[in-house]
Amino acid sequence: MTPTHSAQARRPTLRPRDESGVRIVPPSLLEDHVTAELVAFLLECARGAVFVLDGRNELLATNDAGCELLDRAGCELLRLVEESCQTMVETPIGRLRVNRRHLSTTGTAQHIVLLAEPFADDTSETLRMAATLWQPTSRQAMVLRHVLEGLANKEIAVLLGMSPRTVEVHVTALLQKAGVDSRSRLIAKARALHDLRSSRFMR
């Protein structure tokens, strides 16, 4: 069933806490205090778009970022996101990275919480995080980018105008800074940093 994109469902601003101390969220969630607080926290604090759906995939609540995505792509966006089992979803406004969780507690119906963010250049983001942690020189950072892209030393040498031996020296320095002993482990460790950031809201 296609999610309903009504004015009430799109309202992004949460009301102040009521007398029981629970922020006003979808009525069907209020029976469970912990679930209501969790959803309220996500709607207020998540940097990405948050969508709360009921068991029929109808939109119950969203935040400012969610409203912006819906305004740009329409309610068809939620159908595409929910029907896909992938973490990367193709939509009319480009690719979105999506995390989903099902909430089902005693006394409440099942709800689905979707967190969606526009897909960014994974290599650039991974490189930024790795550079912050490992502090490579500017040339080492250039080499690291191409290593993450899967290029061999000879290919990197041609692109950067240096000898393969110089590339090898930079790669060795990167391995030492990352605390690993192979290119494959260097790539895996850098990707793990990116994946850790991507899942920060759902851990």
C-alpha positions in Angstrom: 0.0 0.0 0.0 1.4 3.4 -1.0 2.2 5.6 2.1 -0.2 8.4 2.7 1.4 11.8 2.3 -1.1 13.9 4.2 -0.5 17.3 5.8 -0.8 15.8 9.3 1.6 13.0 8.5 4.1 15.5 7.1 4.1 17.7 10.1 7.8 17.8 11.1 7.8 19.6 14.4 7.2 17.7 17.6 5.0 19.2 20.3 6.4 19.9 23.8 6.3 17.1 26.3 2.8 16.3 27.6 1.9 15.8 31.3 3.3 12.2 31.2 6.6 13.4 30.0 6.3 11.7 26.6 6.7 13.8 23.5 3.7 13.7 21.2 4.3 11.0 18.5 2.0 8.8 16.5 -1.0 7.8 18.8 -0.5 4.1 18.1 3.0 4.3 19.7 1.9 6.0 22.9 0.9 2.8 24.6 4.6 1.9 24.9 6.6 4.6 26.7 10.1 3.4 25.6 9.1 3.0 22.0 7.5 6.5 22.0 10.7 8.0 23.5 12.9 6.3 21.0 10.9 7.5 18.0 10.7 11.0 19.5 14.5 11.0 19.9 15.1 9.9 16.3 12.7 12.5 14.9 14.4 15.2 16.8 18.1 14.3 16.7 18.8 12.2 13.5 20.7 14.2 10.9 19.1 12.1 8.1 15.5 11.7 7.1 13.4 9.7 9.5 10.1 8.0 8.4 7.8 6.2 10.8 5.4 3.8 9.0 2.6 1.6 10.4 2.1 -2.0 9.5 0.4 -1.0 6.2 3.3 1.2 5.2 1.3 4.4 5.8 3.4 7.3 6.9 2.8 8.3 10.5 5.5 10.8 11.2 8.6 12.3 9.7 11.2 15.1 10.4 12.4 18.1 8.5 14.8 16.1 6.4 12.0 13.6 5.6 9.7 16.4 4.5 12.4 17.8 2.3 12.9 14.4 0.6 9.1 13.9 0.1 8.7 17.4 -1.3 11.5 16.6 -3.9 10.5 13.1 -4.8 6.8 12.7 -3.8 5.2 9.9 -1.7 6.4 7.3 -4.3 9.8 7.7 -2.6 8.6 5.7 0.5 7.2 2.8 -1.6 10.6 2.5 -3.4 12.5 2.6 -0.1 10.2 0.2 1.7 9.9 -2.4 -1.1 13.7 -2.6 -1.5 15.7 -5.0 0.6 18.9 -3.1 -0.2 20.7 -0.5 1.8 21.2 1.5 -1.4 18.0 2.5 -3.1 17.6 4.1 -6.5 15.0 6.9 -6.4 13.8 9.7 -8.7 16.2 12.1 -6.9 19.2 9.8 -6.9 20.5 7.0 -4.7 19.6 6.9 -1.0 21.4 5.0 1.7 18.7 3.4 3.9 18.6 1.7 7.3 15.4 0.1 8.5 14.2 -1.3 11.8 10.9 -3.0 12.7 9.4 -2.0 16.1 7.0 -4.4 17.6 6.3 -4.4 21.4 3.6 -5.8 23.6 0.4 -3.9 23.2 1.4 -2.0 20.1 1.2 -2.7 16.4 4.3 -3.2 14.3 5.9 -0.1 13.1 8.8 0.5 10.7 11.4 3.2 11.2 13.4 4.2 8.1 16.5 6.4 8.2 17.5 7.7 4.7 20.4 9.8 3.6 21.4 10.9 0.1 24.2 8.7 -1.2 27.5 10.5 -1.2 30.8 9.6 -2.9 31.9 6.7 -0.8 35.5 7.0 -1.7 35.7 10.7 -0.8 33.9 10.1 2.5 36.1 7.1 3.3 39.2 9.0 2.4 38.1 11.9 4.6 37.6 9.7 7.6 40.8 7.7 7.1 42.8 11.0 6.7 41.4 12.3 10.0 42.5 9.1 11.8 45.7 8.2 10.0 47.1 11.7 9.1 48.6 10.9 5.7 50.7 13.4 3.8 49.0 15.0 0.8 50.8 12.6 -1.6 49.9 9.6 0.6 46.3 10.8 0.6 46.3 10.9 -3.2 47.7 7.4 -3.4 45.2 6.2 -0.8 42.3 7.5 -2.9 43.4 5.4 -5.9 44.1 2.4 -3.7 40.5 2.6 -2.5 39.4 2.8 -6.1 41.2 -0.5 -6.7 44.0 0.7 -8.9 47.3 -1.1 -9.1 50.6 0.7 -8.3 51.5 1.1 -12.0 48.2 2.7 -12.7 48.5 5.0 -9.8 52.0 6.0 -10.8 50.8 7.0 -14.3 47.9 9.1 -12.9 50.1 10.9 -10.3 53.2 11.2 -12.4 55.5 9.3 -10.1 57.4 6.0 -10.3 55.8 2.7 -9.2 58.6 2.5 -6.6 57.5 5.8 -5.1 53.9 4.7 -5.1 55.0 1.5 -3.2 56.8 3.6 -0.6 53.6 5.7 0.0 51.5 2.5 0.2 54.0 1.0 2.8 53.7 4.2 4.8 49.9 4.0 4.7 50.0 0.4 5.9 52.1 1.4 8.8 49.8 4.3 9.8 46.8 2.1 9.5 48.4 -0.7 11.5 47.8 -3.4 8.8 50.1 -5.6 6.6 48.4 -5.7 3.2 46.5 -3.5 0.7 43.4 -5.6 1.1 43.4 -5.1 4.8 44.1 -1.4 4.3 41.0 -1.1 2.1 38.9 -3.2 4.5 39.9 -1.1 7.5 39.1 2.2 5.6 35.7 0.8 4.5 35.0 -0.3 8.0 35.5 3.3 9.2 32.9 4.4 6.6 30.4 1.7 7.5 30.7 2.5 11.2 29.8 6.1 10.5 26.9 5.1 8.2 25.3 2.9 10.9 25.8 5.4 13.8 22.0 6.1 14.2 21.0 2.5 14.4 23.4 1.0 16.9 
